[in-house]
């Protein structure tokens, strides 16, 4: 049966709209822009989907850019990373989470948990496996990713909608030069200040020091850092790896001799350009990315 030209045009528009929704368009993380804690203040968290042409393993990664909980490096720690995943046939969702002194804990963490839930709840729409949903974070975004990975059960903001009914536990974690601890001895001072303020309670510092929060249920992790990082001490990554190892959680840690903090995919650092390939091999070994 031939469709009238108007119907064909409408079908084409609907198809274009579906593609736009699938890739490169920001989707509000909370329905109707309504945040359960009422803290709007000009920032509405969102996810932007980057969907590859094929995804044999049906895997997705929520990407949390860094920025010291003050800014978001959405380009080199967000969009470029999402495109790298797409080139390796993995879906990516770049998270714009609340940040800055006006948006302290628990707001960024609530956004991270909600993001994992959102992708899992919409897995069918993107042809994903709900058991193949990971989280990745750079620098302060690494702290967010590690916090979601160790604090996925409790929540301080949960809407009782379809998204709120699914698990916030990532199936795997990827951390690039992450902030892990809030311990003043080797945290990143700016991230700590923006997240928990100048005078946090000892209990809150302990709660958000993720090296102290690892359990046997914490997801497997891939961690990359450089020995030359003077912004976020490599002790953060090492402490998280040791905590995972003690709980018999599969983990892989790479400490490179040289390289500045904030190097993203390492394409401008001769010694670091190999780390994405190491990540690809790790993901392939766990069934989250195709071989080769």
Buried (B, 14 or more C-beta within 10 A) or exposed (E): EEEEEEEEEEEEEEEEEEEEEBBBEEEBBBEEEEBBEEBEEEBBBBBBBBBBEEBEBBBBBBBBBBBBBBEBBBEBBBBBBBBBBBEBBBBBBBBBBBBBEEBBBBBBBBBBBBBBBBBBBBBEEBEBBBEBBBBBBBBBBBBBBBBBBBBBEEBEBBBEEEBBEBBBBBBBBBBBBBBBBBBEEBBBEBBBBBBBEEEBEEEBBBBBBBBBBBEEEBBBBBBBBBEBBEBBBBBBBBBBBBBBEEEEBBBBBBBBEEBBBBBBBBEEBEBBBEBBEEBBBBBBEBEBBBEE
